[in-house]
Amino acid sequence: MRLWYIGGGQFAASCLEHMSEHLQFEWVVTNRPTRAGRGLRERPSAVEQTALALGLPLERTGTLSQNETIQETLASNPPDLIFVVDFGQLIREPFLSTPIHGCLNIHPSRLPRWRGSAPVQRAILNGDLATGVTVFRLTEELDAGPVLTQTQTPIPLLMDSTELLKILALEGSQIAVQGVESIIEGSYQFSEQNSELSTYAAKLKKTEAEVSWGQDSIHVHNTVRAFASSTGAFVSVRGKRLKLWRTAPVDAQGEPGRILSLAEGGLVVACAEGAIRLAEVQAEGKRRMSGADWACGDRLRAGEGLT
């Protein structure tokens, strides 16, 4: 079976790496490099880096529908199937119907729950106890196409979005490979989604990354977990941002923002309901460190307020 792969982000790169152990992709299409950092140096997509490491033919693109090279190749020598993963562009005709088996997507949720661009982060932020990954056929409507196969995966309380995305990339790749095998064998079957059960996973906003001691500890913890794969959650301490990278809810009470205890595992700070253990933090202009080391460096003591 002749396969193309279209993707951009780290989730797509992980899926490409796993799937390439079992499938041969004759062409990989990814976003053009962005510019960031000092000197605005080009930063290639995660998929580009993975494709080059695997020695796969690569095409960079801006808007897919305006890329004449890809359009001409699709028309003159179409693949049997295209995988589109974590690409950031809506896929429309002629891509949807030109390949014999259309376009398949690997989506890190149990569709129809959490359609959209941030399904893992929204599941964690919402406090979901389980999620999954779905392989489905793309249609014009966002993440609404028929499902080929899917899994269910628990979300442990201390697992963050980075860790969960790695697990779902592996699981998604495995069932995607099985899905291709079922298509080759002719034993596959698609099932329609129930759109009445759908929820929308909107892209996370920067304003959602800020937490406060006036929130309950579970909300603070879930925000930290959700933003671990991107900018990181933060709280304001003495007029400066303190990023929170790893936390754990604690069954304790006190005045919100008050340090309840200091220990090697991190300092414990009271929230509006419950308390939160700060296991790993990052002060402005400094590296990540344990909450205990940060508290020691700032000479904080139990009973002090972090406001």
N, C-alpha and C positions, 0 to 999 in steps of 0.2 A: 504493500500500500504506500502511495506517495503522499508524504506529509509535509506541511508547512507549519511553522510556529511563529505566532505574533505575540509579543509581550514586552514588558518594560521593567517593572519593579522587582524587588528582591524575592517576593513570593513566586513570581513568574520564573525568575532565574533558578530558584531552588527546584521548581517543578521541571524545568528544562534539563537540569543536571541529572535528576533522578530518572526521568523518562528516557533520556539518551542512553541509559544503560541497557534499554530493551527495544527502543524504537530508533529508526534512522530518519532524521529530518533533513530534507534536501535544501531547505531554505529557512532562515530565521530573519524576521523583520522586527525592528525595534525603533524606539524613539531616537531622535537626534540628541547628541550630548547637550546638557545644560551647562551654564557657566555659573561658577560659585567660588567663594573663597577669595583670598588675596590675589589680585591680578586677574580675577574672573577667568580662571583656568577652566578648560573644558572638562566636564565630568560625564563620562559615558554611562549609559544605563547599566543596571546590574545584569540584564539579559545580554547586552553587548559583551560585557566582560566574560560571562560564562560561555557564550557562543564562540568567542575567539579562543578561549582556553580549550574548548572541545574540538576546535578546528572545523566549525560549521560555517557554511556560506552565509554571509550577513548583508543585510540591506538596512541602512538608516533611513528614516522617513519623518517628515513633518505630518501634515494632515494626510491620512492614508488615501482618502478619496481623490486627492490631487497629485498623487505620485504616479506619473505616467509609466515608469518602468514596471512597477508592480501591477498596474492595471493591464498593461500589454501582455505581461507574462501570464497573468491570470486568464486572460482571454485566449491566448495562443497555446498555452501548455498548462492547463489547470491541474492542481493536485486533487487527490481523492478526498482529502480531509484537511481542514485547517484548525489547529488549536489556537485559541485566542485567550491569553491569560494575563490579568493585571496590566492591561495596556493603556487605559486611561482615555480611550477614544471609543465612541459608539461605532459599531460595525454595521454597515448597511450594504445594500446591493451595489455591485454584483457579487460581493464576497459571500453573502449568505446562501445563495442558491447555485453559484457556478461549480463549486466542488461537488462531486457526486454525493458525499455524505455531509455536506454543509460545513458549518463551523461549530466546534465544541469548546466549551469554557469550563475551567476548573474554578469553582467559586467556594471560598472558605466559610460556608454556612450550610445549614440544612434548609435549602429552599423549599417553600417560599418565604421562610423566615429570613430576615435581614438581606433583602435585595439592596444593592447599592455599593458604594465604594469603600465602606469601612465596616464590614460585617463582623470581623473579629473584635475590633475595638468596641463596637456598639454592644455586642453580646456581653463582653466583660463589664462595660460601664453600666449595663442594665442589671448586672448581677445574675446572668443566666448560669445555670449549673451544667449545661451541656450545649454543644454546638455540633458541627460536623463539616463535611465537605461534599460538594455536589458536582457531578459532571453532567452538563446539559447542553442541548443544542440552542445556539443563538437564534433569536428572532428580532424583529424590529423593536419590540417592547423590552425595556430594561430587565434583564435577569428573569424573564418570564417564560422562557422556552421549555419544551418538554425534557424531562429528566431521564438520563440513561442509567445512572447509578449514583448512590450516595451512602455516606456513613454517618454514624453518630459518635461523638467524642466528648467525654466528660471534661469539665473545666475545673480543676482543683482550685481551692481558695487562694493558694499562694502562686499560681501560675500566671505569668504576665503575657501580654500580647506577642512579644517577640518569641517566647517559648512556644506559645500555642500556634503561631504561624508556621514555625518549623515542623511541628507535628502534622499540621494539616497539609502542608506542602508534600510531605512524604506520603501521607494517606491518599491525598488527591492524585498524586502521580501513580500510585499503585492501582487505584481503581480506574484511572484513565487508560493505563496500559491494558488492563483487563477489558475495558470497554472497546478498545481498538481490536483486541483479539476476538471479541464477540461479534463485532461488525464484519471482520474477515470471515468468520465461521458462519455468519448469517443467523446467529442465535440471539441477536440483540432485540430489545424492545424498549420503546420510550413510553413514559407515563406523563400525562399532563399535570401541571401544577394547579393547586386550588388557590386562585388569586385572592379569594376572600380571606385567606389566612396570612397574607403577605404583610411584612413589616419592612420599613425602609431604613437602611443604614446610611444616613447622611455623613459626608466627610466631617471629621472632627474639626471644630473651630479652636483657634488659639485661646479664646476666652474661656473655653471649657477646661483648659489645663490648669487653671488657678483654683486651688482649694483653700479652705480656711478651717481654723480650729472650731468655728461655729457650725460646721457640718458634722454629721455623725461619722463615726470611724469607718464604717463599711463603705460609705460614699467616697471618703478620702482614699481608702485602699483601692477601690475599684477604679478610681480616676488615675491613680498611680500606675496600676496594671495596664489600663487601656492606653496610656500615653508612653509606655516604656519603649514601644517600637518607633517612636517619632521624636517629638521635642522634649518629652519628659514633663511630668506634672510639677507644679511648684507652689510654694506658699510664701507669703511675705513675712520676713522676720527682721524687725528693726529697720524697716525701710528698704531691705534688699531681698532679692529673690533667693530662695533656697530650693533647689530642685530635689525632688523626692523620687528616687529610682527603685527602691525596694522597701516595702513596708509590710506590716502584719497587724491586723486588728487585735486588740487586747481587751479582755473583760475587766475593766477598771473604770472608775468615775473620778471626776474632779472638775475644777474650774477650767473651761475651754482655754487651751493655750498654755496651761501650767504643766511644767515638767514633773511627772509623778515619780520617775525613778531613772537612774543611770546604771547601765550594765554593759558587759562586753557585747551582748547581742544588739545593742542600740538603745537610745534613750526612748522613754515612753512619755507621750504627750497626751493630755486629756483633750477630748473632743466634746461636742455638744451631747453626744451619746456615745459611751464607750471611750476607748483610748486607742492610740496608734503607736506602734513601735517603728521608729525610724532606723531601719537596718542599713540603708545605703543612701547617702545624700551627696549634694554637690553645691557648695557655696559659690557665689559669683566669682569668676576668675580663677577658680581652683579645680583640682581634679576630683573625681569621685572618691568618696571615703566612707568608712562606717559612720553611723550616727554617733557612736561613742567617741570616735576620734575627733569628729567635728565639735562635739560638745566640749571635749577636753581642750581643744585648741582655742575655743572661745571662752573657756573657763566658766562653763555653765554648771549649775548645781541644781539638785532636786529642789523643787519649790519655786524656782524662778519661772517667770512668764515669758513665753516666746511671742511677743507682739511687736 
